[in-house]
Amino acid sequence: MTEPDTTLGEDNWKTEAEGVINDVKAHVKDIHVSPKLHSNNKYVYLNILTLEDIKLCVELSGRGFRIVGLDFDARSQPGDTYYETPYSVLDSVSALYRNSFGSSLIAKLKELKEDSLDQELE
């Protein structure tokens, strides 16, 4: 994560947002860069629909991730809490995210274990 109040080019924040989207998209119903809230060199906004159908608007900046609204494209309820990762944001609001992420992690670990056993047998 970048340092507080870090300025990046608008396109760089969008690139950072795309990385976040790719990291968590399997564990939410929808996540995309807000088409209505303007990104700039200090932040970008993500709209997230959790598996429980909770809508969030999350600001991504050099300070981290912050929930700023409880609807898409909304900045009406900016929180004081900054999260270091998108995982911690989702973990704080979505039990189904935790279950999905945990199940995915277990599946990947089982796959690695099976691959390791297969290599030992060869």
C-alpha angles and dihedrals in degrees: 000000000000125000123272114283091010113163120216128172113274090248090052091056089050089051089050089049091051089055090052091048092053091048097055107021093102090059101048133053093235139356127173143146110272110259091200105043111073118238118215139173092290105044150359129207126231126198112212131187110194125212087260090057093252111153118215137176110208127191116217114201141141088281092059134250122335130179106233102169144015095225136048114284092007127135095170097113110038110184126217094225119095118196123208096218139023087241092062092049092052093041089057095055108025127057089180089056089055091050093047094046092045093049090049091050092049091049092051092048091050089050091051091048092050091048090050092050091047090053091050090053093052 
